[in-house]
Amino acid sequence: MMIDVAQLEQLGEAIDGGLVLGTPDGQVLAASPRARALLDLPPGAGRGRVAAQLSGALYPLAGPDAAPLASPLGRAPLDEDVACRVHDGRQRRLRCSARALGSPEGRLIALTLREIPPPPPLAEPLALDPEIRRLQQLRDEILSIASHELKNPLTVILGYGAMLAGAPEVRAQPRLARAAEAVRQQSQRMRRLVDQLLDFSRLGLGRLTLQRAPFDLAAQALAFPAL
């Protein structure tokens, strides 16, 4: 099969990637310079070296220690992200797309290679001004004090609310029973809010201690009505 190398290079530039033409058995018929560069090969590398690189230097992204993948030429149609090991031990992330093309001589595979850009680096945390840091610490301390001051009277209200809600004299009168139950429920709600404020202040002051415990996710999900 006669391949016009100039047209191949122009097509490779048009798709903004590397282009390889080959057969399903892994034979390489032509490869653009960009494809050779992405596969960590010199511009003048022969077709045999390109085929060897396609069948021996591509690995799954999630498994750098896994066995190399089979040549993408033999797995068309294909759209897959892979890692290509380069000479300095690093990995180059590539997007491989292989498609079968009709040709008079038989089946022809067109493989495009595009480099996946690395994720942007994490921004360095900005150093806080000492005055801002002091104000944040003051805020957390005020939240901690306020939460403790709210928690004490809420405990009393919650206790008496529970006593009233459970008293036979109150339960015998529907209006009083509803009022006592409302006091109990709203006191519990306020208690949860105060606990959250306390956790927030402890987190800011570096005093939050996590307590691990078993959690039944299925039971919690079933406790909510279907949306």
SEBA-43652 format. One record per residue (C-alpha): x, y, z; residue in three letters. Coordinates in Angstrom, 2 decimals, padded with zeros to 5 digits, always signed. Each point is the difference from the previous one (the first is absolute). Example, Ala and Ser with C-alpha at 12.3 -4.5 7.8 and 13.67 -1.06 7.14 Angstrom:
BEGIN
(rec (+012.30, -004.50, +007.80), 'ala')
(rec (+001.37, +003.44, -000.66), 'ser')
This chain:
BEGIN
(rec (+000.00, +000.00, +000.00), 'met')
(rec (+001.40, +003.41, -001.00), 'met')
(rec (-000.28, +002.65, +002.73), 'ile')
(rec (+000.53, +003.67, -000.80), 'asp')
(rec (+002.13, +001.08, +002.97), 'val')
(rec (-000.52, +003.72, -000.70), 'ala')
(rec (-003.77, -000.41, +000.04), 'gln')
(rec (+000.28, -002.07, +003.16), 'leu')
(rec (+001.95, +002.77, +001.74), 'glu')
(rec (-002.53, +002.62, -001.12), 'gln')
(rec (-002.86, -002.14, +001.27), 'leu')
(rec (+001.79, -000.52, +003.31), 'gly')
(rec (+000.40, +003.76, +000.43), 'glu')
(rec (-003.66, +000.55, -000.89), 'ala')
(rec (-001.21, -002.29, +002.77), 'ile')
(rec (+002.40, +001.59, +002.51), 'asp')
(rec (+001.59, -003.30, +000.90), 'gly')
(rec (+002.00, -002.93, -001.28), 'gly')
(rec (-001.28, -002.33, -002.71), 'leu')
(rec (+000.96, -003.63, -000.60), 'val')
(rec (-001.27, -002.20, -002.82), 'leu')
(rec (+000.22, -003.73, +000.46), 'gly')
(rec (-001.71, -003.36, -000.16), 'thr')
(rec (-001.95, -001.97, +002.63), 'pro')
(rec (+002.97, -002.33, +000.55), 'asp')
(rec (+002.07, +002.92, +001.34), 'gly')
(rec (+002.03, +000.74, -003.12), 'gln')
(rec (+000.76, +003.70, -000.46), 'val')
(rec (-000.21, +001.33, -003.56), 'leu')
(rec (+000.73, +003.66, +000.76), 'ala')
(rec (+000.33, +002.34, +002.96), 'ala')
(rec (+000.11, +003.77, +000.16), 'ser')
(rec (+002.90, +001.76, +001.76), 'pro')
(rec (-002.37, +001.17, +002.73), 'arg')
(rec (-001.05, -003.61, +000.68), 'ala')
(rec (+003.65, -001.02, +000.34), 'arg')
(rec (+000.63, +002.87, +002.41), 'ala')
(rec (-003.01, -000.89, +002.15), 'leu')
(rec (+001.25, -003.60, +000.16), 'leu')
(rec (+003.42, +001.29, +001.13), 'asp')
(rec (+001.72, -000.99, -003.25), 'leu')
(rec (+002.42, +002.03, -002.13), 'pro')
(rec (-001.36, +001.52, -003.25), 'pro')
(rec (+001.81, -002.56, -002.15), 'gly')
(rec (-001.13, -003.08, +001.93), 'ala')
(rec (-001.07, -002.81, -002.30), 'gly')
(rec (-003.45, -001.51, -000.21), 'arg')
(rec (+001.15, -003.06, +001.90), 'gly')
(rec (+001.00, +002.11, +003.00), 'arg')
(rec (-003.35, +001.79, -000.12), 'val')
(rec (-001.81, -003.36, +000.01), 'ala')
(rec (+002.15, -001.24, +002.89), 'ala')
(rec (-000.73, +003.13, +002.01), 'gln')
(rec (-003.74, -000.33, -000.61), 'leu')
(rec (+000.01, -003.59, +001.24), 'ser')
(rec (+002.45, +000.34, +002.89), 'gly')
(rec (+000.00, +003.50, +001.49), 'ala')
(rec (-003.68, +000.80, +000.55), 'leu')
(rec (-001.51, -000.70, +003.42), 'tyr')
(rec (-003.33, +000.58, +001.78), 'pro')
(rec (-000.13, +003.39, +001.70), 'leu')
(rec (-001.18, -001.50, +003.29), 'ala')
(rec (+002.57, -002.78, +000.08), 'gly')
(rec (+003.59, +001.11, -000.62), 'pro')
(rec (+001.28, -003.42, +001.13), 'asp')
(rec (-002.38, -001.94, -002.25), 'ala')
(rec (+001.01, -001.89, -003.12), 'ala')
(rec (+000.18, +002.08, -003.19), 'pro')
(rec (-003.13, +000.27, -002.09), 'leu')
(rec (-000.36, -001.69, -003.36), 'ala')
(rec (+000.60, +002.21, -003.02), 'ser')
(rec (-002.95, +002.35, -000.55), 'pro')
(rec (+000.18, -000.84, -003.70), 'leu')
(rec (-001.44, -003.42, +000.78), 'gly')
(rec (-002.79, +001.30, +002.24), 'arg')
(rec (-001.92, +002.34, -002.30), 'ala')
(rec (-002.47, +001.57, +000.47), 'pro')
(rec (+001.66, +001.49, +003.05), 'leu')
(rec (-000.07, +003.14, +002.14), 'asp')
(rec (+002.27, -000.41, +003.00), 'glu')
(rec (+002.23, +002.06, +002.27), 'asp')
(rec (+003.36, -001.67, +000.57), 'val')
(rec (+003.41, +000.74, +001.47), 'ala')
(rec (+003.15, -000.14, -002.11), 'cys')
(rec (+003.27, -000.49, +001.83), 'arg')
(rec (+002.67, +002.39, -001.22), 'val')
(rec (+003.77, -000.16, +000.23), 'his')
(rec (+000.42, +001.92, +003.28), 'asp')
(rec (-002.37, -002.29, +001.93), 'gly')
(rec (-002.98, +002.33, -000.15), 'arg')
(rec (-003.35, -000.79, -001.55), 'gln')
(rec (-001.69, +001.86, -002.81), 'arg')
(rec (-003.79, -000.17, -000.02), 'arg')
(rec (-001.40, -000.68, -003.46), 'leu')
(rec (-003.47, -000.19, -001.50), 'arg')
(rec (-000.12, -002.85, -002.55), 'cys')
(rec (-002.75, -000.18, -002.62), 'ser')
(rec (+000.07, -002.80, -002.56), 'ala')
(rec (-002.43, -000.46, -002.89), 'arg')
(rec (-000.19, -002.45, -002.90), 'ala')
(rec (+000.07, +001.53, -003.48), 'leu')
(rec (-001.02, -001.58, -003.27), 'gly')
(rec (+002.83, -000.67, -002.45), 'ser')
(rec (+000.35, -002.05, -003.21), 'pro')
(rec (+002.89, -002.03, +001.42), 'glu')
(rec (-001.83, -000.96, +003.17), 'gly')
(rec (-000.79, +001.40, +003.38), 'arg')
(rec (+001.88, +003.15, +000.98), 'leu')
(rec (+000.16, +001.42, +003.54), 'ile')
(rec (+000.40, +003.72, +000.67), 'ala')
(rec (+001.32, +000.73, +003.49), 'leu')
(rec (+000.10, +003.52, +001.40), 'thr')
(rec (+002.04, +000.92, +003.06), 'leu')
(rec (-000.58, +003.14, +002.04), 'arg')
(rec (+001.84, +001.02, +003.13), 'glu')
(rec (-002.18, +000.54, +003.07), 'ile')
(rec (+001.20, +003.15, +001.76), 'pro')
(rec (+000.99, -000.46, +003.64), 'pro')
(rec (-002.38, +001.34, +002.63), 'pro')
(rec (+000.78, +003.55, +001.13), 'pro')
(rec (+002.15, +000.19, +003.13), 'pro')
(rec (-001.75, +000.73, +003.25), 'leu')
(rec (+000.20, +003.63, +000.96), 'ala')
(rec (+002.25, +000.75, +002.91), 'glu')
(rec (-001.99, +001.11, +003.04), 'pro')
(rec (+000.31, +003.71, +000.57), 'leu')
(rec (+001.79, +001.00, +003.16), 'ala')
(rec (-002.48, +001.67, +002.30), 'leu')
(rec (+000.73, +003.40, +001.39), 'asp')
(rec (+000.69, -000.22, +003.77), 'pro')
(rec (-002.90, +002.35, +000.71), 'glu')
(rec (-002.39, -002.16, -002.06), 'ile')
(rec (+001.23, -003.10, +001.82), 'arg')
(rec (-000.55, +001.72, +003.36), 'arg')
(rec (-003.55, +001.02, -000.97), 'leu')
(rec (-000.81, -003.52, -001.17), 'gln')
(rec (+001.20, -001.45, +003.29), 'gln')
(rec (-002.04, +002.60, +001.89), 'leu')
(rec (-003.07, -000.94, -002.05), 'arg')
(rec (+000.46, -003.69, +000.80), 'asp')
(rec (+000.42, +000.71, +003.70), 'glu')
(rec (-003.15, +002.16, +000.07), 'ile')
(rec (-001.93, -002.77, -001.76), 'leu')
(rec (+001.26, -002.52, +002.53), 'ser')
(rec (-000.98, +002.15, +002.99), 'ile')
(rec (-003.40, +000.90, -001.46), 'ala')
(rec (-000.74, -003.64, -000.81), 'ser')
(rec (+000.80, -001.10, +003.54), 'his')
(rec (-002.12, +002.79, +001.46), 'glu')
(rec (-002.94, -001.01, -002.20), 'leu')
(rec (+000.42, -003.68, +000.73), 'lys')
(rec (-000.56, +000.26, +003.76), 'asn')
(rec (-003.50, +001.61, -000.05), 'pro')
(rec (-000.99, -002.18, -002.96), 'leu')
(rec (+000.76, -003.10, +002.05), 'thr')
(rec (-002.43, +001.20, +002.67), 'val')
(rec (-002.70, +000.87, -002.54), 'ile')
(rec (+000.44, -003.33, -001.74), 'leu')
(rec (-000.27, -001.91, +003.27), 'gly')
(rec (-003.16, +001.76, +001.16), 'tyr')
(rec (-001.48, -000.25, -003.48), 'gly')
(rec (+000.47, -003.77, +000.03), 'ala')
(rec (-001.54, -000.21, +003.48), 'met')
(rec (-003.04, +002.02, -001.08), 'leu')
(rec (-000.45, -001.98, -003.21), 'ala')
(rec (-000.02, -003.25, +001.96), 'gly')
(rec (-002.17, +001.13, +002.93), 'ala')
(rec (-003.42, -001.75, +000.08), 'pro')
(rec (-001.75, +003.26, +000.98), 'glu')
(rec (+001.38, +001.75, -003.08), 'val')
(rec (-000.59, -002.92, -002.37), 'arg')
(rec (-003.63, -000.09, +001.10), 'ala')
(rec (-000.51, +003.49, -001.48), 'gln')
(rec (+000.73, +000.03, -003.77), 'pro')
(rec (+000.75, +003.72, -000.14), 'arg')
(rec (+002.56, -000.16, +002.81), 'leu')
(rec (+001.44, -003.23, -001.40), 'ala')
(rec (+000.63, +001.65, -003.37), 'arg')
(rec (+001.62, +003.02, +001.66), 'ala')
(rec (+002.26, -002.16, +002.18), 'ala')
(rec (+001.02, -002.12, -002.99), 'glu')
(rec (+000.79, +003.15, -002.00), 'ala')
(rec (+002.21, +001.27, +002.84), 'val')
(rec (+001.82, -003.33, +000.15), 'arg')
(rec (+000.56, -000.25, -003.77), 'gln')
(rec (+001.16, +003.60, -000.42), 'gln')
(rec (+002.32, -000.34, +002.99), 'ser')
(rec (+001.58, -003.06, -001.60), 'gln')
(rec (+000.39, +001.92, -003.26), 'arg')
(rec (+001.71, +002.90, +001.80), 'met')
(rec (+002.24, -002.48, +001.82), 'arg')
(rec (+001.17, -001.44, -003.33), 'arg')
(rec (+000.71, +003.50, -001.34), 'leu')
(rec (+002.03, +000.86, +003.10), 'val')
(rec (+001.96, -003.26, -000.33), 'asp')
(rec (+000.79, +000.90, -003.60), 'gln')
(rec (+001.21, +003.44, +001.09), 'leu')
(rec (+002.22, -001.64, +002.59), 'leu')
(rec (+001.45, -002.37, -002.59), 'asp')
(rec (+000.64, +002.92, -002.33), 'phe')
(rec (+001.82, +001.95, +002.70), 'ser')
(rec (+002.04, -003.06, +001.03), 'arg')
(rec (+000.94, -000.56, -003.64), 'leu')
(rec (+001.25, +003.57, -000.33), 'gly')
(rec (+002.00, -000.29, +003.22), 'leu')
(rec (+001.43, -003.40, -000.92), 'gly')
(rec (-001.76, -001.74, +002.89), 'arg')
(rec (-002.51, -002.15, -001.89), 'leu')
(rec (+000.27, -003.71, +000.81), 'thr')
(rec (-001.62, -002.47, -002.38), 'leu')
(rec (-001.78, -003.01, +001.46), 'gln')
(rec (-000.39, -002.89, -002.41), 'arg')
(rec (-003.06, -002.21, +000.33), 'ala')
(rec (-001.91, -002.49, -002.19), 'pro')
(rec (-002.54, +001.66, -002.28), 'phe')
(rec (-002.94, -001.74, -001.66), 'asp')
(rec (-000.34, +001.93, -003.26), 'leu')
(rec (-002.90, -002.15, -001.25), 'ala')
(rec (-002.05, +000.66, +003.15), 'ala')
(rec (+000.64, +003.73, -000.26), 'gln')
(rec (-001.04, +000.03, -003.66), 'ala')
(rec (-003.21, -001.89, +000.76), 'leu')
(rec (-000.83, +002.51, +002.75), 'ala')
(rec (-000.58, +002.71, -002.62), 'phe')
(rec (-003.06, -000.06, -002.26), 'pro')
(rec (+000.57, -000.50, -003.71), 'ala')
(rec (+000.56, +003.27, -001.87), 'leu')
